[in-house]
Amino acid sequence: MTWDYDELYSCPHTLLLDEISISGSRAYVLLPALNYRISILRRGNVFREVSNIPGDLDATHVVEACRAVSRGVDPRRLEGPLLRAIAHSFFYGGFTIMVDTVEGETIPFMLEMVSPSLHLYYRPAGCGSLGLETWVRFGVFLRSKASSLIQGLCGGEIECGNGVYRVCGSRGEIVVSYKEINIPGYLRIVADNTPMRHVVKIPG
């Protein structure tokens, strides 16, 4: 069954890995997933939502942010720093640290494209909040695949072994491997380096 639409917004399920403090401001460590998405289609004043996000992933903020953007709401006007951070992340790509400043502005602190040759796995978790340096080094590792950048963190904030790296923040746990592995309880994640898709039907 098909549904003819005038406009389409496709938003990635944005994985929340950690919340950290940067100079009194709140920062969110985010990773958009290419393979789990909420799509909102518009025909006239009628909206339809299609999602393949698994039920064990809390998509509440992602859906709310996508609904707002699809209806023309400025992300800066959304209520709540996490919602603003997720909405802003739709317009960037890859591994992202978004900062909601004390002045009320949401800005990207770090943007890193994720190497498509790395294999990522995720599960919701609640470990301790990690420091900014850990996430910065981890983000550069995701782009460069150079494990030397995070070797000094192994045995402390990152679990390492046989080319597998496990990082657990306050809101989610991510496992990165140079090769495909099977981990019960984890979801395979394909990082989205160009998150939001916006399609407008051209009359003709």
N, CA, C and O of each residue as an XYZ file, in Angstrom:
816
protein
N       0.841     -1.188      0.000
C       0.000      0.000      0.000
C       0.885      1.249      0.000
O       1.834      1.337      0.779
N       0.586      2.186     -0.844
C       1.370      3.421     -0.922
C       0.538      4.597     -0.437
O      -0.692      4.550     -0.413
N       1.238      5.643     -0.055
C       0.565      6.860      0.406
C       1.224      8.029     -0.293
O       2.406      8.297     -0.076
N       0.477      8.727     -1.126
C       1.009      9.857     -1.882
C       1.224     11.035     -0.935
O       0.315     11.418     -0.199
N       2.429     11.608     -0.956
C       2.735     12.696     -0.030
C       3.310     13.904     -0.776
O       3.821     13.792     -1.890
N       3.205     15.061     -0.118
C       3.765     16.295     -0.663
C       5.159     16.563     -0.102
O       5.992     17.199     -0.748
N       5.397     16.067      1.113
C       6.649     16.374      1.800
C       6.989     15.231      2.759
O       6.104     14.621      3.359
N       8.287     14.955      2.890
C       8.744     13.874      3.762
C       9.919     14.353      4.609
O      10.862     14.957      4.096
N       9.852     14.078      5.908
C      10.969     14.285      6.821
C      11.347     12.922      7.391
O      10.493     12.214      7.924
N      12.609     12.555      7.283
C      13.086     11.296      7.840
C      14.184     11.606      8.850
O      15.248     12.108      8.489
N      13.912     11.300     10.127
C      14.834     11.654     11.211
C      15.447     10.389     11.812
O      14.746      9.398     12.018
N      16.742     10.420     12.092
C      17.396      9.247     12.692
C      17.037      9.104     14.157
O      16.826     10.093     14.859
N      16.971      7.856     14.613
C      16.885      7.666     16.060
C      18.228      8.097     16.644
O      19.265      7.515     16.323
N      18.206      9.103     17.488
C      19.431      9.673     18.023
C      19.750      9.018     19.360
O      19.026      9.193     20.340
N      20.837      8.267     19.386
C      21.235      7.557     20.591
C      21.886      8.523     21.576
O      22.807      9.258     21.217
N      21.415      8.518     22.791
C      21.983      9.356     23.841
C      22.952      8.512     24.650
O      22.551      7.546     25.300
N      24.232      8.877     24.609
C      25.259      8.103     25.293
C      25.606      8.651     26.669
O      25.871      7.887     27.598
N      25.604      9.977     26.802
C      26.055     10.546     28.067
C      25.568     11.978     28.205
O      25.241     12.644     27.222
N      25.529     12.431     29.445
C      25.300     13.841     29.766
C      26.484     14.276     30.621
O      26.802     13.646     31.629
N      27.122     15.348     30.210
C      28.288     15.843     30.952
C      28.178     17.351     31.119
O      27.387     18.012     30.447
N      28.977     17.872     32.016
C      28.987     19.311     32.279
C      30.227     19.935     31.649
O      31.338     19.426     31.798
N      30.021     21.032     30.952
C      31.124     21.794     30.381
C      30.982     23.245     30.828
O      30.124     23.975     30.331
N      31.819     23.652     31.755
C      31.815     25.039     32.260
C      30.421     25.485     32.701
O      29.993     26.599     32.399
N      29.728     24.619     33.407
C      28.415     24.969     33.929
C      27.283     24.741     32.954
O      26.118     24.852     33.335
N      27.590     24.422     31.697
C      26.565     24.133     30.701
C      26.370     22.627     30.584
O      27.260     21.850     30.931
N      25.194     22.216     30.091
C      24.890     20.798     29.938
C      25.257     20.365     28.536
O      24.896     21.026     27.563
N      25.980     19.251     28.426
C      26.368     18.726     27.119
C      25.822     17.317     26.960
O      25.745     16.553     27.922
N      25.445     16.983     25.727
C      24.874     15.676     25.424
C      25.719     15.006     24.349
O      26.033     15.605     23.321
N      26.082     13.749     24.605
C      26.862     12.961     23.653
C      25.871     12.128     22.846
O      25.161     11.287     23.399
N      25.827     12.366     21.528
C      24.784     11.799     20.679
C      25.368     11.064     19.479
O      26.449     11.395     18.990
N      24.632     10.065     19.019
C      25.018      9.332     17.822
C      23.757      8.966     17.044
O      22.964      8.154     17.520
N      23.550      9.550     15.847
C      22.355      9.222     15.055
C      22.507      7.883     14.347
O      23.587      7.551     13.859
N      21.420      7.115     14.293
C      21.434      5.798     13.667
C      20.774      5.848     12.292
O      19.627      6.275     12.157
N      21.502      5.412     11.288
C      20.967      5.361      9.931
C      19.879      4.302      9.794
O      18.920      4.492      9.045
N      20.019      3.193     10.509
C      19.123      2.058     10.309
C      17.866      2.079     11.179
O      17.000      1.220     11.012
N      17.741      3.037     12.104
C      16.515      3.192     12.888
C      16.031      4.633     12.741
O      16.735      5.574     13.106
N      14.801      4.797     12.193
C      14.350      6.133     11.840
C      12.850      6.307     12.081
O      12.085      5.344     12.118
N      12.465      7.567     12.242
C      11.060      7.968     12.219
C      10.872      8.844     10.989
O      11.581      9.835     10.814
N       9.932      8.485     10.148
C       9.657      9.283      8.947
C       8.268      9.888      9.078
O       7.312      9.203      9.441
N       8.165     11.168      8.780
C       6.895     11.880      8.842
C       6.563     12.395      7.450
O       7.318     13.160      6.851
N       5.410     11.952      6.950
C       4.957     12.331      5.615
C       3.785     13.293      5.735
O       2.908     13.117      6.580
N       3.779     14.305      4.885
C       2.687     15.287      4.901
C       1.981     15.309      3.551
O       2.628     15.356      2.505
N       0.668     15.276      3.582
C      -0.142     15.507      2.391
C      -1.193     16.538      2.763
O      -2.148     16.229      3.476
N      -1.018     17.774      2.275
C      -1.882     18.864      2.700
C      -1.665     19.127      4.178
O      -0.544     19.403      4.605
N      -2.747     19.043      4.970
C      -2.654     19.243      6.411
C      -2.679     17.931      7.180
O      -2.851     17.924      8.399
N      -2.509     16.819      6.467
C      -2.541     15.506      7.100
C      -1.116     14.954      7.209
O      -0.363     14.958      6.235
N      -0.763     14.485      8.396
C       0.564     13.930      8.637
C       0.447     12.440      8.940
O      -0.496     11.996      9.596
N       1.420     11.682      8.452
C       1.479     10.253      8.726
C       2.884      9.909      9.210
O       3.870     10.414      8.671
N       2.977      9.059     10.218
C       4.274      8.684     10.788
C       4.559      7.203     10.544
O       3.692      6.348     10.725
N       5.783      6.925     10.135
C       6.239      5.561      9.911
C       7.566      5.402     10.649
O       8.473      6.216     10.473
N       7.687      4.353     11.479
C       8.893      4.174     12.275
C       9.307      2.705     12.298
O       8.464      1.808     12.315
N      10.611      2.478     12.298
C      11.135      1.125     12.496
C      12.008      1.053     13.755
O      12.814      0.136     13.914
N      11.833      2.037     14.646
C      12.613      2.077     15.884
C      12.097      1.002     16.835
O      10.906      0.992     17.146
N      12.959      0.094     17.309
C      12.513     -0.978     18.216
C      11.888     -0.418     19.486
O      12.250      0.659     19.959
N      10.939     -1.177     20.025
C      10.225     -0.727     21.208
C      11.087     -0.599     22.447
O      10.740      0.143     23.366
N      12.232     -1.325     22.491
C      13.081     -1.229     23.676
C      14.003     -0.017     23.649
O      14.786      0.194     24.575
N      13.909      0.782     22.586
C      14.622      2.052     22.531
C      13.617      3.166     22.776
O      12.591      3.240     22.099
N      13.901      4.022     23.729
C      12.996      5.125     24.037
C      13.138      6.203     22.967
O      14.135      6.924     22.925
N      12.130      6.304     22.106
C      12.186      7.253     20.996
C      11.367      8.510     21.264
O      11.134      9.303     20.352
N      10.932      8.697     22.500
C      10.033      9.807     22.826
C      10.570     11.160     22.365
O       9.875     11.899     21.669
N      11.801     11.485     22.751
C      12.367     12.794     22.401
C      12.653     12.907     20.907
O      12.494     13.979     20.323
N      13.072     11.806     20.288
C      13.368     11.829     18.850
C      12.091     12.103     18.054
O      12.084     12.933     17.145
N      11.015     11.402     18.401
C       9.735     11.594     17.703
C       9.223     13.012     17.920
O       8.767     13.657     16.976
N       9.294     13.499     19.147
C       8.813     14.852     19.434
C       9.613     15.898     18.663
O       9.043     16.847     18.125
N      10.930     15.724     18.611
C      11.777     16.671     17.880
C      11.484     16.621     16.386
O      11.418     17.659     15.728
N      11.309     15.415     15.850
C      11.032     15.273     14.423
C       9.675     15.875     14.071
O       9.537     16.520     13.031
N       8.680     15.674     14.919
C       7.356     16.266     14.699
C       7.455     17.791     14.653
O       6.857     18.442     13.796
N       8.220     18.339     15.588
C       8.338     19.793     15.646
C       9.002     20.347     14.386
O       8.517     21.310     13.791
N      10.113     19.733     13.986
C      10.826     20.199     12.796
C       9.963     20.050     11.547
O       9.980     20.924     10.680
N       9.206     18.952     11.444
C       8.366     18.729     10.264
C       7.234     19.739     10.166
O       6.648     19.924      9.100
N       6.930     20.386     11.274
C       5.868     21.396     11.278
C       6.427     22.810     11.310
O       5.701     23.771     11.560
N       7.715     22.923     11.055
C       8.336     24.232     10.904
C       8.736     24.923     12.186
O       8.999     26.125     12.175
N       8.790     24.199     13.293
C       9.186     24.807     14.572
C      10.704     24.949     14.621
O      11.433     24.001     14.327
N      11.166     26.115     14.988
C      12.601     26.360     15.149
C      13.118     25.534     16.330
O      12.586     25.653     17.434
N      14.155     24.690     16.121
C      14.677     23.890     17.238
C      15.054     24.703     18.459
O      15.015     24.187     19.576
N      15.420     25.967     18.274
C      15.799     26.814     19.400
C      14.622     27.109     20.315
O      14.810     27.503     21.466
N      13.411     26.921     19.811
C      12.211     27.250     20.586
C      11.600     26.041     21.295
O      10.552     26.154     21.932
N      12.249     24.898     21.185
C      11.724     23.701     21.846
C      11.983     23.757     23.345
O      12.961     24.351     23.800
N      11.093     23.131     24.100
C      11.217     23.120     25.557
C      12.139     21.988     25.997
O      11.948     20.838     25.601
N      13.119     22.304     26.800
C      14.004     21.285     27.362
C      15.305     21.181     26.599
O      15.289     21.106     25.371
N      16.437     21.174     27.295
C      17.748     21.148     26.641
C      18.005     19.874     25.838
O      18.619     19.940     24.773
N      17.547     18.709     26.325
C      17.776     17.469     25.582
C      17.018     17.477     24.261
O      17.551     17.066     23.231
N      15.789     17.940     24.292
C      14.984     18.013     23.067
C      15.626     18.956     22.051
O      15.658     18.661     20.856
N      16.131     20.078     22.526
C      16.809     21.022     21.632
C      18.074     20.405     21.050
O      18.368     20.582     19.868
N      18.825     19.680     21.882
C      20.066     19.059     21.418
C      19.782     18.021     20.336
O      20.481     17.973     19.325
N      18.771     17.201     20.540
C      18.423     16.178     19.549
C      17.965     16.828     18.254
O      18.388     16.416     17.174
N      17.109     17.838     18.345
C      16.625     18.516     17.138
C      17.776     19.160     16.371
O      17.819     19.085     15.143
N      18.702     19.785     17.076
C      19.858     20.392     16.415
C      20.734     19.334     15.751
O      21.282     19.561     14.672
N      20.864     18.172     16.403
C      21.731     17.133     15.853
C      21.216     16.599     14.520
O      21.991     16.043     13.743
N      19.912     16.760     14.240
C      19.351     16.327     12.960
C      20.046     17.006     11.778
O      20.093     16.451     10.680
N      20.579     18.194     12.003
C      21.127     18.992     10.905
C      22.641     18.836     10.757
O      23.263     19.478      9.910
N      23.223     17.974     11.594
C      24.654     17.708     11.507
C      24.825     16.222     11.212
O      23.908     15.601     10.675
N      25.953     15.645     11.540
C      26.111     14.235     11.239
C      27.125     13.559     12.122
O      27.973     14.210     12.731
N      27.033     12.243     12.190
C      28.008     11.459     12.911
C      27.954     11.635     14.413
O      26.935     12.037     14.976
N      29.060     11.329     15.046
C      29.199     11.432     16.495
C      29.213     12.909     16.886
O      30.012     13.687     16.365
N      28.328     13.288     17.804
C      28.132     14.711     18.105
C      28.097     14.964     19.609
O      27.511     14.193     20.369
N      28.724     16.042     20.019
C      28.534     16.551     21.370
C      27.841     17.902     21.241
O      28.411     18.848     20.696
N      26.619     17.991     21.741
C      25.841     19.222     21.701
C      25.819     19.862     23.083
O      25.594     19.184     24.086
N      26.049     21.151     23.130
C      26.078     21.872     24.403
C      24.892     22.826     24.473
O      24.676     23.636     23.571
N      24.139     22.721     25.543
C      23.063     23.667     25.819
C      23.615     24.649     26.845
O      23.744     24.321     28.025
N      23.936     25.846     26.392
C      24.665     26.796     27.228
C      23.771     27.433     28.292
O      22.544     27.377     28.213
N      24.414     28.033     29.280
C      23.675     28.709     30.345
C      22.908     29.903     29.786
O      21.956     30.381     30.404
N      23.323     30.383     28.615
C      22.598     31.485     27.975
C      21.385     30.996     27.184
O      20.644     31.798     26.615
N      21.185     29.665     27.150
C      20.025     29.123     26.463
C      20.234     28.830     24.991
O      19.264     28.620     24.262
N      21.482     28.812     24.538
C      21.779     28.521     23.136
C      22.299     27.102     23.013
O      23.101     26.664     23.838
N      21.854     26.374     21.993
C      22.324     25.019     21.742
C      23.329     25.060     20.601
O      23.006     25.507     19.501
N      24.546     24.597     20.860
C      25.609     24.684     19.859
C      26.343     23.343     19.747
O      26.466     22.623     20.738
N      26.826     23.007     18.556
C      27.639     21.801     18.417
C      29.044     22.048     18.953
O      29.721     22.983     18.524
N      29.478     21.217     19.882
C      30.820     21.335     20.445
C      31.791     20.475     19.647
O      32.946     20.848     19.444
N      31.305     19.307     19.192
C      32.164     18.390     18.454
C      31.336     17.649     17.425
O      30.255     17.149     17.735
N      31.838     17.575     16.198
C      31.185     16.845     15.115
C      32.222     15.941     14.468
O      33.240     16.426     13.975
N      31.980     14.639     14.462
C      32.925     13.697     13.865
C      32.185     12.717     12.956
O      31.244     12.054     13.393
N      32.605     12.625     11.701
C      32.082     11.600     10.833
C      32.567     10.237     11.334
O      33.716     10.113     11.760
N      31.717      9.226     11.290
C      32.070      7.896     11.764
C      32.493      7.025     10.583
O      31.789      6.945      9.576
N      33.635      6.382     10.715
C      34.131      5.525      9.643
C      33.144      4.392      9.380
O      32.757      3.687     10.312
N      32.730      4.204      8.126
C      31.775      3.132      7.817
C      32.373      1.738      7.950
O      31.640      0.749      7.916
N      33.686      1.641      8.100
C      34.316      0.322      8.220
C      34.323     -0.196      9.655
O      34.707     -1.339      9.901
N      33.896      0.650     10.613
C      33.779      0.203     11.993
C      32.390     -0.379     12.232
O      31.417      0.050     11.612
N      32.301     -1.349     13.126
C      31.019     -1.962     13.467
C      30.618     -1.489     14.858
O      31.396     -1.589     15.807
N      29.391     -0.971     14.970
C      28.921     -0.387     16.223
C      27.712     -1.157     16.749
O      26.865     -1.621     15.985
N      27.658     -1.278     18.077
C      26.558     -1.963     18.747
C      26.161     -1.132     19.965
O      27.007     -0.510     20.607
N      24.868     -1.128     20.272
C      24.376     -0.222     21.313
C      23.331     -0.914     22.189
O      22.579     -1.777     21.737
N      23.314     -0.505     23.445
C      22.200     -0.857     24.329
C      22.024      0.280     25.328
O      23.000      0.924     25.712
N      20.791      0.531     25.749
C      20.585      1.524     26.805
C      21.271      1.049     28.078
O      21.207     -0.133     28.416
N      21.916      1.949     28.773
C      22.636      1.573     29.986
C      22.700      2.772     30.928
O      22.259      3.870     30.587
N      23.239      2.551     32.084
C      23.343      3.622     33.067
C      24.619      3.526     33.869
O      24.576      3.357     35.087
N      25.734      3.631     33.216
C      27.015      3.632     33.920
C      27.320      5.068     34.371
O      26.452      5.938     34.310
N      28.516      5.300     34.808
C      28.874      6.640     35.260
C      29.100      7.598     34.102
O      29.421      7.178     32.991
N      28.930      8.879     34.368
C      29.200      9.888     33.349
C      30.703      9.982     33.117
O      31.487     10.044     34.064
N      31.091      9.992     31.849
C      32.504     10.049     31.496
C      32.953     11.486     31.280
O      32.131     12.382     31.088
N      34.234     11.690     31.313
C      34.760     13.035     31.131
C      34.779     13.464     29.682
O      34.676     12.638     28.775
N      34.910     14.757     29.472
C      34.925     15.312     28.119
C      36.092     14.762     27.304
O      35.927     14.447     26.125
N      37.263     14.643     27.917
C      38.425     14.147     27.172
C      38.174     12.747     26.612
O      38.559     12.444     25.482
N      37.529     11.901     27.406
C      37.234     10.542     26.943
C      36.391     10.570     25.686
O      36.687      9.868     24.718
N      35.338     11.379     25.693
C      34.433     11.425     24.544
C      35.093     12.075     23.335
O      34.848     11.660     22.203
N      35.929     13.090     23.560
C      36.628     13.720     22.438
C      37.573     12.721     21.777
O      37.590     12.597     20.552
N      38.348     12.020     22.571
C      39.270     11.030     22.017
C      38.516      9.884     21.343
O      38.935      9.386     20.298
N      37.413      9.476     21.942
C      36.603      8.409     21.358
C      36.000      8.850     20.018
O      35.953      8.071     19.066
N      35.544     10.093     19.953
C      34.972     10.613     18.711
C      35.990     10.645     17.582
O      35.673     10.287     16.448
N      37.213     11.074     17.888
C      38.264     11.097     16.870
C      38.617      9.673     16.438
O      38.901      9.426     15.265
N      38.599      8.739     17.391
C      38.823      7.331     17.055
C      37.758      6.820     16.084
O      38.083      6.090     15.147
N      36.488      7.194     16.292
C      35.415      6.758     15.405
C      35.639      7.236     13.969
O      35.266      6.554     13.015
N      36.248      8.405     13.829
C      36.527      8.923     12.483
C      37.773      8.287     11.892
O      37.771      7.864     10.736
N      38.840      8.219     12.686
C      40.150      7.844     12.153
C      40.444      6.346     12.213
O      41.282      5.843     11.465
N      39.749      5.633     13.109
C      39.994      4.206     13.376
C      41.356      3.963     14.040
O      41.798      2.818     14.134
N      42.017      5.020     14.497
C      43.333      4.889     15.124
C      43.161      4.572     16.606
O      42.910      5.469     17.411
N      43.296      3.308     16.963
C      43.071      2.895     18.351
C      44.099      3.474     19.316
O      43.870      3.497     20.525
N      45.231      3.942     18.791
C      46.253      4.527     19.665
C      45.716      5.745     20.414
O      46.228      6.101     21.475
N      44.683      6.383     19.858
C      44.116      7.571     20.487
C      43.418      7.249     21.805
O      43.289      8.115     22.670
N      42.969      6.003     21.959
C      42.219      5.668     23.169
C      42.894      4.573     24.001
O      42.347      4.144     25.017
N      44.065      4.124     23.581
C      44.735      3.062     24.329
C      44.990      3.463     25.778
O      44.910      2.626     26.676
N      45.292      4.723     26.007
C      45.560      5.187     27.361
C      44.345      5.155     28.263
O      44.474      5.269     29.482
N      43.163      5.001     27.679
C      41.926      4.949     28.451
C      41.515      3.516     28.775
O      40.620      3.293     29.590
N      42.165      2.554     28.139
C      41.818      1.151     28.330
C      42.091      0.722     29.774
O      43.092      1.103     30.380
N      41.180     -0.070     30.292
C      41.318     -0.523     31.671
C      40.763      0.474     32.663
O      40.667      0.184     33.856
N      40.395      1.652     32.175
C      39.805      2.674     33.032
C      38.387      2.962     32.577
O      37.441      2.284     32.976
N      38.249      3.998     31.719
C      36.922      4.384     31.269
C      36.452      3.592     30.050
O      35.272      3.639     29.701
N      37.349      2.876     29.410
C      37.006      2.071     28.243
C      37.526      0.647     28.445
O      38.658      0.447     28.885
N      36.690     -0.334     28.121
C      37.115     -1.728     28.127
C      37.642     -2.074     26.739
O      36.964     -1.823     25.743
N      38.827     -2.638     26.661
C      39.453     -2.937     25.381
C      39.922     -4.383     25.356
O      40.338     -4.942     26.371
N      39.844     -4.969     24.176
C      40.359     -6.325     24.028
C      40.105     -6.895     22.655
O      38.964     -6.907     22.192
N      41.145     -7.367     21.994
C      41.031     -8.017     20.685
C      40.313     -7.159     19.641
O      39.489     -7.654     18.872
N      40.638     -5.876     19.628
C      40.041     -4.987     18.633
C      38.601     -4.603     18.914
O      37.906     -4.104     18.029
N      38.141     -4.834     20.155
C      36.780     -4.469     20.562
C      36.872     -3.445     21.686
O      37.624     -3.631     22.643
N      36.101     -2.358     21.566
C      36.146     -1.265     22.533
C      34.738     -1.002     23.055
O      33.807     -0.772     22.283
N      34.599     -1.039     24.373
C      33.295     -0.866     25.009
C      33.322      0.391     25.875
O      34.151      0.525     26.775
N      32.397      1.311     25.584
C      32.320      2.570     26.321
C      30.915      2.704     26.895
O      29.929      2.590     26.168
N      30.827      2.944     28.180
C      29.519      3.041     28.830
C      29.387      4.397     29.509
O      30.091      4.695     30.474
N      28.468      5.218     28.986
C      28.191      6.519     29.576
C      27.011      6.438     30.526
O      26.544      5.349     30.860
N      26.538      7.581     30.954
C      25.449      7.614     31.930
C      24.107      7.239     31.315
O      23.165      6.921     32.041
N      24.004      7.271     29.973
C      22.711      7.005     29.334
C      22.741      5.877     28.309
O      21.684      5.406     27.890
N      23.906      5.440     27.900
C      23.955      4.380     26.907
C      25.343      3.779     26.792
O      26.342      4.394     27.164
N      25.380      2.560     26.266
C      26.641      1.841     26.107
C      26.867      1.540     24.626
O      25.963      1.073     23.933
N      28.073      1.809     24.155
C      28.413      1.586     22.755
C      29.622      0.665     22.677
O      30.594      0.819     23.415
N      29.536     -0.290     21.770
C      30.646     -1.212     21.529
C      31.100     -1.021     20.088
O      30.282     -1.003     19.169
N      32.405     -0.878     19.897
C      32.961     -0.658     18.561
C      33.958     -1.765     18.262
O      34.776     -2.130     19.107
N      33.878     -2.296     17.039
C      34.770     -3.380     16.661
C      35.242     -3.179     15.228
O      34.543     -2.583     14.408
N      36.442     -3.686     14.935
C      36.952     -3.623     13.575
C      36.287     -4.668     12.676
O      36.360     -4.577     11.451
N      35.637     -5.661     13.293
C      34.953     -6.686     12.508
C      33.581     -6.960     13.118
O      33.327     -6.624     14.274
N      32.716     -7.563     12.341
C      31.364     -7.839     12.810
C      31.388     -8.895     13.906
O      32.071     -9.913     13.792
N      30.634     -8.637     14.965
C      30.546     -9.571     16.082
C      29.085     -9.708     16.487
O      28.252     -8.880     16.119
N      28.782    -10.739     17.234
C      27.426    -10.968     17.720
C      27.422    -10.800     19.232
O      28.074    -11.557     19.951
N      26.676     -9.792     19.713
C      26.607     -9.537     21.147
C      25.139     -9.583     21.578
O      24.377     -8.674     21.247
N      24.729    -10.622     22.309
C      23.337    -10.702     22.760
C      22.945     -9.467     23.574
O      23.691     -9.015     24.442
N      21.766     -8.935     23.278
C      21.257     -7.781     24.015
C      21.634     -6.439     23.435
O      21.144     -5.406     23.891
N      22.507     -6.439     22.425
C      22.923     -5.191     21.795
C      22.301     -5.068     20.406
O      22.103     -6.070     19.719
N      21.997     -3.851     20.003
C      21.470     -3.581     18.672
C      22.594     -3.145     17.752
O      23.431     -2.324     18.130
N      22.615     -3.689     16.553
C      23.596     -3.272     15.544
C      23.214     -1.877     15.082
O      22.063     -1.631     14.721
N      24.175     -0.966     15.090
C      23.933      0.426     14.724
C      24.810      0.808     13.536
O      26.015      0.560     13.528
N      24.181      1.413     12.540
C      24.923      2.020     11.437
C      24.867      3.524     11.659
O      23.792      4.121     11.603
N      26.001      4.132     11.907
C      26.032      5.569     12.196
C      25.621      6.367     10.967
O      26.008      6.044      9.844
N      24.834      7.410     11.193
C      24.347      8.251     10.107
C      25.171      9.535     10.058
O      25.083     10.375     10.954
N      25.959      9.677      9.019
C      26.798     10.866      8.876
C      26.089     12.033      8.200
O      26.631     13.137      8.156
N      24.896     11.813      7.676
C      24.075     12.884      7.083
C      22.640     12.683      7.536
O      21.823     12.188      6.760
N      22.303     13.054      8.776
C      21.090     12.580      9.439
C      19.737     12.842      8.773
O      19.139     11.908      8.240
N      19.243     14.063      8.784
C      17.868     14.280      8.347
C      17.747     14.281      6.830
O      18.575     14.856      6.123
N      16.687     13.618      6.342
C      16.338     13.687      4.925
C      15.053     14.484      4.795
O      14.093     14.270      5.535
N      15.051     15.399      3.852
C      13.864     16.226      3.606
C      13.562     16.158      2.115
O      14.359     16.603      1.289
N      12.403     15.595      1.778
C      12.012     15.424      0.383
C      10.738     16.219      0.130
O       9.763     16.107      0.873
N      10.761     17.011     -0.914
C       9.576     17.786     -1.309
C       9.164     17.360     -2.699
O       9.977     17.347     -3.623
N       7.903     17.013     -2.844
C       7.390     16.586     -4.145
C       7.223     17.802     -5.045
O       6.614     18.794     -4.645
N       7.756     17.727     -6.246
C       7.643     18.823     -7.210
C       6.459     18.549     -8.136
O       6.439     17.532     -8.830
N       5.471     19.449     -8.152
C       4.307     19.225     -9.018
C       4.736     19.114    -10.477
O       5.616     19.838    -10.945
N       4.103     18.207    -11.166
C       4.461     18.072    -12.566
C       3.514     17.184    -13.315
O       3.686     16.972    -14.515
